Amino acid sequence: MQKSQPVAVIKVGGDVLLDPQELTGLCSNIADLFNNNWQIVVLHGGGPQVNALQQLHGLTPNKIGGRRITSSEDLVVVKQAIAGEVNVNLTSALLGAGLPAFGFHGASGHLIGATKRPPTLVSGHEDQGPIDFGEVGDITQVNVSLLNGLLTQNIIPVIATLGVSDTGKIFNINADTTVTKIAEALDADLLLLTTAIGAVFEDLHKPETRIQTVNPSQAHELIAKGIIQGGMIPKVEEALASLKHGVKSIAIVSGRQPGAFIAVAEGTGEFGTKIIN
């Protein structure tokens, strides 16, 4: 059946919620898409909030290649921070902007099925061998019928990125991984990876060095040079993979600028970095 409305899947970083102007702009940009007849799914992480809560509990955040290693103690904090603090705050902000947001997490309704990730090689850290990420899952399925049920009621799902096994075991899952799997499952017309930085820059201190488009070979070169680094690496890697699985358009963008999401949807090139084949 042909979709009557275009679908946008939007990933929101936890850093966005720490900046009131960024959050206000995000809600306004999502409203622009919603009011222009887009169906919208929002998925979020919560890295800064998890880090802060870990430190409060005497735990040390541990990441390799922008991906979090999650011990059983860390998982307790992850659940509290993203399914609690971040999901509630983001959902309430969207409701306050007049949007029909419905907040929940990936274990609800078996929305995001997962199994434990096996030890894995990480780009830029191959010399360390396969890394055991602990209580981190790989996605096995997305409950598309659940999402479509909400979308057909004109509801905006706001999802905290947890996964659940067939036996009910909870896993932490990288939000960039999760959002691309959801975009693929929904055959999304647009995937937006929002960050406070809002694009890939050759020099973060020089706005004029914004890179408007990145293809796979360019992306791998930028990672090797250290221009794409840290948490931006999994964003770009997952986006490149999703282009092979039906997602039509992808961009890294900030919600701070008015009209940014509509501009990206229309391909004007004014904002962000577009990821292309």
C-alpha positions in Angstrom: 0.0 0.0 0.0 1.3 3.4 -1.0 1.9 5.8 1.9 -0.5 8.8 1.9 1.9 10.9 4.0 5.7 11.1 3.9 7.4 9.7 7.0 10.3 11.5 8.9 12.3 9.7 11.6 14.2 12.2 13.8 17.0 11.3 16.2 17.4 13.7 19.1 20.7 13.8 21.1 20.6 14.4 24.8 22.7 17.5 24.4 19.7 19.2 22.7 17.7 19.0 25.9 20.4 20.8 27.9 20.0 24.0 25.8 16.5 25.7 26.1 17.0 27.5 22.7 17.9 24.3 21.0 14.9 22.5 22.5 12.5 25.3 21.5 13.9 25.3 18.0 13.6 21.5 17.8 10.0 21.6 18.7 9.3 24.4 16.2 11.0 22.5 13.4 9.1 19.3 14.2 5.9 21.3 14.2 6.8 22.6 10.8 7.0 19.1 9.4 3.9 17.9 11.3 1.9 20.9 10.0 3.0 20.1 6.5 1.4 16.7 6.6 4.4 14.6 7.6 4.1 11.6 9.9 6.9 11.8 12.5 8.7 9.4 14.7 11.2 10.8 17.3 13.9 8.7 18.9 16.3 9.9 21.5 19.4 9.0 23.4 20.6 10.8 26.5 24.4 10.7 26.6 25.0 13.8 28.8 22.2 12.8 31.2 23.6 9.3 31.5 27.1 10.6 32.1 25.9 13.0 34.8 23.9 10.3 36.6 26.8 7.8 36.4 29.1 10.3 38.1 26.4 10.9 40.8 26.5 7.2 41.5 30.3 7.0 41.4 30.4 5.3 38.0 32.8 6.2 35.3 31.5 6.7 31.7 33.3 4.4 29.3 33.1 4.8 25.5 35.1 3.5 22.6 34.6 5.0 19.1 31.6 7.0 20.4 29.8 3.9 21.6 29.1 3.3 25.3 30.3 0.2 27.1 27.5 -0.6 29.5 28.0 -2.7 32.7 25.0 -4.1 34.6 25.4 -1.1 37.0 25.5 1.3 34.1 22.4 -0.2 32.6 20.4 0.8 35.8 21.5 4.4 35.2 20.8 4.3 31.5 17.2 3.2 32.2 16.7 5.9 34.8 18.2 8.7 32.6 16.8 8.0 29.1 13.5 6.2 29.8 12.9 8.6 32.8 14.4 12.0 32.7 15.0 12.5 29.0 11.8 10.9 27.6 9.6 12.7 30.0 11.3 16.1 29.4 11.3 15.7 25.6 7.7 14.5 25.4 6.4 17.3 27.6 8.3 19.9 25.6 6.6 18.6 22.4 3.2 18.6 24.1 3.9 22.2 25.2 4.4 23.1 21.6 1.0 21.7 20.7 2.2 18.4 19.3 0.5 15.1 20.0 3.6 13.4 21.5 3.4 10.0 23.1 6.5 9.0 25.2 7.6 5.4 25.8 10.7 3.2 25.4 11.9 0.4 23.1 10.9 -2.4 25.5 7.3 -1.3 25.5 5.1 -3.6 23.4 8.4 -5.3 22.3 8.9 -2.3 20.0 12.6 -3.0 19.6 13.7 -6.6 19.8 17.3 -7.2 20.6 20.0 -9.8 21.5 23.3 -9.2 23.3 26.0 -7.8 21.0 28.9 -10.1 20.6 32.5 -8.7 20.9 32.9 -6.3 18.0 35.7 -4.5 16.2 35.4 -0.7 16.3 36.4 1.7 13.6 39.7 3.5 14.5 40.3 1.0 17.4 41.0 -2.2 15.5 44.3 -2.6 17.4 42.4 -3.3 20.6 40.7 -6.3 19.1 37.0 -7.1 19.5 35.3 -5.0 22.2 32.8 -6.5 24.7 30.2 -3.7 25.1 28.5 -5.4 28.0 24.7 -4.9 28.4 24.4 -3.6 24.8 22.1 -5.1 22.3 21.9 -5.6 18.6 18.4 -5.1 17.1 16.6 -8.1 15.8 13.2 -6.6 14.9 11.1 -3.4 15.0 7.4 -3.7 15.8 6.3 -1.7 12.7 2.6 -2.4 13.2 2.8 -0.7 16.6 4.4 2.3 15.2 2.0 2.5 12.2 -0.9 2.2 14.6 0.2 5.3 16.4 1.0 7.2 13.2 -2.4 6.5 11.7 -3.9 8.2 14.8 -1.8 11.3 14.1 0.4 10.6 17.2 4.1 11.4 17.3 5.9 8.4 19.1 8.8 9.6 21.3 11.0 6.6 21.9 13.8 6.0 24.4 16.4 3.8 22.9 16.2 0.5 24.9 15.7 -2.9 23.5 14.3 -6.1 24.9 15.0 -9.8 24.2 12.4 -12.5 23.8 12.9 -13.4 27.5 12.4 -9.8 28.7 16.1 -8.9 29.2 16.7 -5.2 28.7 19.6 -3.9 26.6 21.1 -0.5 26.0 21.3 0.3 22.3 23.1 3.1 20.5 20.5 5.7 19.5 22.1 6.2 16.1 21.8 2.4 15.4 18.2 2.3 16.6 17.0 5.3 14.6 18.4 4.0 11.4 16.7 0.6 11.9 13.4 2.3 12.6 13.8 4.4 9.5 14.6 1.3 7.4 11.6 -0.6 8.9 9.2 2.3 8.1 10.8 2.9 4.6 11.2 6.5 5.8 11.3 9.4 3.3 13.6 11.4 5.6 16.0 10.6 8.4 17.2 13.5 10.5 20.1 13.1 12.9 19.9 16.2 15.1 22.8 17.5 17.2 23.7 20.8 18.8 26.6 21.0 16.3 24.3 20.5 13.4 26.6 19.4 10.6 30.0 18.0 9.8 32.7 20.7 9.8 36.3 20.5 8.6 37.0 23.0 11.5 34.3 23.2 14.3 35.4 26.8 15.0 34.8 27.9 11.4 31.1 27.8 10.3 32.2 28.4 6.7 33.8 24.9 6.7 30.5 23.1 6.9 30.5 20.1 4.6 27.2 20.1 2.7 27.3 16.5 1.4 29.3 13.4 2.3 29.4 10.1 0.3 30.8 6.8 1.7 34.4 7.2 0.5 34.5 10.8 1.7 33.1 9.8 5.1 35.7 7.1 5.6 38.4 9.5 4.7 37.1 12.1 7.1 37.0 9.5 9.9 40.6 8.5 9.1 41.7 12.1 9.3 39.9 12.7 12.6 37.6 15.3 11.2 34.6 13.0 11.9 35.3 11.8 15.4 33.7 10.7 18.7 30.0 10.4 18.7 29.7 11.6 15.1 31.4 8.4 13.8 28.5 6.0 14.6 26.0 8.6 13.3 27.7 8.7 9.9 28.4 4.9 9.8 24.8 4.0 10.6 23.5 6.6 8.1 25.6 5.2 5.3 24.3 1.7 6.0 20.7 2.8 6.0 20.9 4.3 2.5 21.3 0.7 1.3 18.1 -0.3 3.0 15.4 2.0 1.6 15.9 5.3 3.5 15.5 8.0 0.9 17.2 11.0 2.4 19.5 11.6 5.4 20.9 14.7 7.0 22.8 15.7 10.2 21.2 19.0 11.2 20.5 21.3 14.2 17.0 22.1 15.2 18.1 25.5 16.5 17.7 27.3 13.1 14.1 28.2 12.2 12.9 26.3 9.1 15.9 23.9 9.1 13.9 20.7 8.9 11.6 21.8 6.1 14.7 23.2 4.2 16.4 19.8 4.5 13.2 18.0 3.4 13.1 20.2 0.3 16.8 19.8 -0.3 17.8 23.5 -0.4 21.2 22.8 1.1 21.1 25.7 3.5 21.5 23.6 6.7 23.3 20.6 7.9 25.2 17.9 6.1 23.4 15.6 3.7 24.6 12.0 3.6 24.4 10.5 0.1 25.3 7.4 -1.8 
